[in-house]
Amino acid sequence: MNRRFFLHRGALALAGTTALPQFLVRSVLAQAGANPGRRVVVIFQRGAADGLNIVVPYREKNYYSMRPNIAIPQREVLDLDGSFGLHPALAAFKPLYDAGHLAIVHAVGSPDSTRSHFDAQDYMESGTPGVKLTDDGWLNRALQAEDVRHRQEHTAFRAVALGAEVPRTLAGKIPAIALSNLNSFSVGGRVASAVPAASAFESMYGASGDRIFRAAGEETFDAMKMLRAANPAQYAPRAAYPNSEFGNSMKQIAQLLKANLGVEAAFTDVSGWDTHQNQGAVNGQLANRLRDFSAAIAAFWQDMGDDAGNVTLVTMSEFGRTAHENGTGGTDHGHANVMFVLGGSVKGGRVHGQWPGLAKEQLNEGRDLALTTDYRQVLGEVLTKTLGPGNLEAVFPGARLGAKPVVGVV
């Protein structure tokens, strides 16, 4: 059999039966371009997380004077390098940082000055801050650019989002699938139908040329059959995930990766970061969110086992919070923030980026942490070392990142 016939018939069998031997499943998917060395997981913290209380500049006197009620006491922070410390609710991150797997970038974010959640999220996900006409997302463009440089075949699960619909980050020419729940095998809000797998797969394959098949939007019944056959739920977690929506999303991403379905890019988001009121300090609203956030990511890393080194995970939020607390025990919309990067090739155990300081004259517009690192520089480095798009200008038009971004995270 030639390669194309094998791909066609092998994937057809995979889509049509749950009894296919696991060695053959892996063989078919390996031929389809399932490269375990090219896996990127993106987490979006929707609502604008408070970077100053997440990674605390505990040597800054102004930090404490500007936040008399919500600052994290110096004795409570988890020291990182003598200048910064983690919020105590991020205890699950400390071993990852100490082992050199977790890197932090502070004073990072979008150069656009908007304080609108909607606009800021749109700009960060499109990768074109200040430009509203962009119709695709930066991660989709990275996959497009990868194809230009590395031509290979892909499965329908190349780009996956855990959620009800494909996010802005993954919108574009490369087909992406939104998985609501692996346990119910729901894709894009629909459950697998009784349509015969063979005829449905033949139809999709015939329309997709050299690829195994193409799936986008709600037309994913054949991808559903493939998902059923691979049965990611069979991979029992090797770590204790939080019993939360985000914890479940991270567990399902791990199951998808372990099922060797050909996933290269996975996305999920987590809300609850808009802390205008009653933010709390060591305990409270933000602490509860951070505890769940870090525990789920740490469990994911442990769960991936030996494959963890082939995954790069990056977090982001649309903007940070004001340096001063407000009158209701919270913080308002700010500017620069913090990003976490976790992975086998990450230069972890460091707080990267240029720290601008918290003196009044150092603040953005006299109220926010100033921006010193464009978030696209961080993403550019991650993509260069993972998907290898080659042309970063095609991924982040106008960012002028050059061939090698210089943050030094990976």
N, C-alpha and C positions, 0 to 999 in steps of 0.2 A: 504493500500500500504506500502511496506517496503521502507526503506530510499533510497536504490539504485534505485528502480523503480521510486520513486518520483523525484529524481535527474535527472534521464534519461528522463522521460516523461515531467517533468516540464521545464527542460532546452530546450527540443525539441520544446515545445510550445513557449517558449521564443524566440527561434531562428526562428520560423516560422511565427510569427504574430506580428504586431505592435499594436494590439488592446488588448493585455493582460493587465488585471488590474494591477495597480502599486503595490498594496499590495501583489499580487502573485509574481510579479517580484522580490520584495524585499525578500519574503519568500524563493523562490528558491535560490537566491544568498546567503542568510544567511546560508542556508543548505549547500551551495557549499564552505563554508569556507571564505566568505567575512567578514573579521574581521576589523572593523573600527579602532581598536587600533593598527593595524600593517601596518602603511603606511609610507613609506620612499620616499622622493623626493630628487633626486640628480641633481645638476646643475653643469655642467662643463664649466668654462670660458676658452675657447680655445684661445691660443695666448700668454699666460703668463701675467697675470694682475700685475700691479705695486702696490704691497701691501703697500709700504711705503707712497704712496700718497693716498691710499684708507683708511687706518687707520694710521693716521699721528702721529709719535712720536715727538710731537711739543715741548717737553722739551729738546730734543737733539740738541745741538748747531751744531754738525757736519751735521745734516740733512740739515740745511740751508746753511752751507758752501759748501756742496757737490752738492747742487741743487739751485744755485743762481737764475735761471730763471723759474724753474718749481715747486719749493717748495710751499706748501700751507701756506700762512701767518698765524701766530698764532691767529690773531684776526678773521680769517675766519673759522677756524676749529670748528666743533661741538663737544665741550668738552665731554668726556666720564667719565674720572676718575682723571683728573688733570695731566695726563701724555700723554694720547692718545686722539685723536679726529678724528671724521669722516670727510672725504672730504665733503665740503658743498653740493655737488651734491647728497649726500646720505641722504638728509634731511628726506626722507620717512622712513629710518631705525631708526631714533632717537626715535620716540615714542615706537617702538617695543623693543628697548634696554632699555628705561626707565621703561617700563612695566615688564621687566624681561623675555620677550619671546625670545630675540635675544642675543646670546653669540658670542664672537669673540675669535679666537685663533690666536695669532701672532707668527712670527718666526717658522712657521709650513710648512711642505712640504715633498717631497720625499728625502730620504737620498742619492739617486743616484746623482752623480755630473754632469750628462750630461746637455748640453745646447742645445740639439737638440729638437725641438718641437715634432717631430715624436716619437723619443725614449721616451721622458719624458711623453708624453700623454699615450703611450702604457704601460709604467711601472705603471703609476698611475691608469689606468683603469684595468690592470691585477691584481694589488695589489701585484706585485712581482718586486720591483725595481731592476734593473740590470740583470734580468732574461728574455731573449727574447723568451724562448721556451714555456712559459705558453700559453695555448690555450683557456683559458676561463677568464671571468672577476670576480672581487671580489664580485660584487653584485649578480651575478648568483650563485656563490659558497655559499654565505650567504643564499640564498633561498634553495639550496641543503641541507645545514647544518640544516636549520630550519625543513626540512622534516624528518631528522633523529630524531629530538627531538620532533616535534609536527606533527604527522601524521594526515593529514586531506585532504579533497578534495579541489580542486581549479578550478577556471574558467580559460579560455584562456587569460583573461586579468590580470592575476596575476602580470606579468612583462610587462610594457609598456614603449616605448620610443616615444617621439614626434619628428618625423623626417623621412627621407626617408629610413633609414635602422637601424637595431638593432646595437647599439654602442658596442664597445669593453667591456665596463663595464658589459653589460648584456649578453654577449656571453657565451654559455655553454649548459649544459644538460637540464636546465629548459627552456621550450619554452618561448620566448619573442616575442612581437608584436611591429612592428614599424608603428605608425599611422602618416600619412603625414598631414591629415586634416580631422577633424571631420565633417566639414560642407559638404564635398563631400564624406564622408564615405570611404575614401581611406585608405587602409591598405597595408603597404609595397609597395606602388607605384601602387596598383591595385584598381579598383573600383568594387563594388559589382556586380556580374553577375546575370543572370537570372536562374542559377541552382536552382532547387527546394530545398528549405531549408530542408525539412524533409529527403529526401534521402541522401543529402550531410551530414547532421548531423548524421544520423544513421551510415553511413560509417565511419565517424571520431570517433564516440563514440565506435563503435565495435572494433576499433583498439587501443583504449586507456585504456582498462581495467577499473579500478575503478574510474578514473577521468571523469569529465563531457566530456571534449574533450581536445585534444592536438593540439596546433597550433604553427607553427614555420615557419620562412622564408616567402615565398610567398604563402604557402598553407593555406590561412586563410579565405576562403570564408564563412565558417560556423561562424567563429568569427564575420565576417562582418554582418551576419544576426542577431546575438545577439546584436551587436552594434546598428543596425538599430532599433531593438525592444526597447532597453533601451532609445535610442534617447537622448544622453547626452546634445545635443544642446538645449533641452527644459529648461535647468537650466540657466535662464538668470543671468548674472553676478550681484552680489550685491556690486560691486566696480568698479571704473573706471580704466581699464587697459590702459597702453600706446598703441597707435596705431602703433605697431612695431611687427616684427617677434617674438621676445622674449615675448613680452606682450601677443601675441596671443597664444603662446605655453603654458604660465602659465595659461591663461584663460581656455584652453582646458584640461589641467591637472585637474583643479578644477572641470570642468564639468564631467570628467571621474570619479573622486572620489565621487562627489555628486550623480552620477547615480548608485552608489553601484554595480559596475560591478565586484567587487572582486579584485580590484587593491591593491597590497601590495607594489610594487616598481615601481616608475615612474622616468624617466630620460629625461632630455633635456639639450641642450647646447646653448651657446651664444658666438659668435665670436667677433673679433674686439679689442682684448686686446694687440696686438703686436705693441706697441707704440715706434718704433725706431726713428720716426721723428715727430716734431710738436705735442708733447704730450699735451702741455698746462698745466695750473696750476688750478686756480679756475674755469676758463672757458677753453673750447677747446675740443679736441678729447676725452681724457679720461673722462672729466666731462660729456660729452654727453652720453657716454656709461654707466657711473655710474648712471646717472639720470634715464635712461631707466631701468637699472638693478634693482635698488632699488624700483622704482615705481611699476614695474611688480610684484616683490616678495611681497611688502606690500599690493598690491591689491589682490593677491592670498590669503594672510592671512585673510584679511577682508572678502573676498568672501566666504571663507570656513565657516565663522560664528561659530556656536557652535562646528562644527567638526574640527576646526583648532587645538584644543588641542590634537587631535588624530593623528596629522601629525608631522613628524620631517623632516625638510628640511636642507640640507647641501650643501655648495658650495665649489668648489675647482678649482685650475688652475695648470697647469703643473709645473711652477716655477715662481719665482718673477723676478724683474728687478734689474739692478745694482744700487748700492747706489748713485753713481755719475751720473749726467746727462751727455749725450754725446754732441758732437759738433753740432748736428742738432736739438737740443731742444727736445730730447727724451731720452730714456733709453734702454740699451741693455739687453741681456738675463742674468738673475741672478740666485739666489738660493732660499732661504726661502721666504715665502709669508704669506698670511692671509687667514683664512677660516671663514665663517659665519655658525652658526647653529641656526635654528629657530624652536621652537616647544613648546608644552604645558608642557613637562617634562624637558625642557632645563633650566640649571642654568644660566639664562641670566643676563643682566645688568652688565657684567664683561668682562674684557679682560683677557683671560686665556693664560697660557704659560709662559715660562721663557724668559724674554727679554735679549738678548745678548749684546745690546749696539751697537753704531755706531762709536766708536773710531777705528782708523786704525787697531790696533792690534786685535780688536774684530771682524773684518769683515772676511767673508769666502774668502780665496784666495786674501785678500786685496781689495776686490771689491764689495762683496755682503753681504746682511743680512745673518747672520749665522743661521743654523737650530738648534732649541732646542727641537722641538716636531715633531715626525714622524706622518704624516697625517693618518697613519693606526691606531694610538692610538685614534684619534678622531673618525674615522669611527667605530672602535671596540666598543667604548662606545655607539655610536648611535645604532649600530646593537644589542648590548646586551639589550638595553632598548626597542627595537622595535620588530624586527623579532625574537630575542632570539635564535640565532643559537647554542648557547651552546659551541661549539668547535671553538674558534676563530683561532686556528692553521690551521684548515681546510679551513678557509676563507682567512687568510693571512699567508701562509706557510713561516716559517723562521723569522717572525716578533717578535716572542716571547712576545706576548702581555700579556700572563697570563689570568687568568679567569676574572679579572676586571682591564681594563686599567685605568690609574690614572690621566687623564687630568682634570676630574671633570666637563665636559661640560654638562652632563645629569645625 
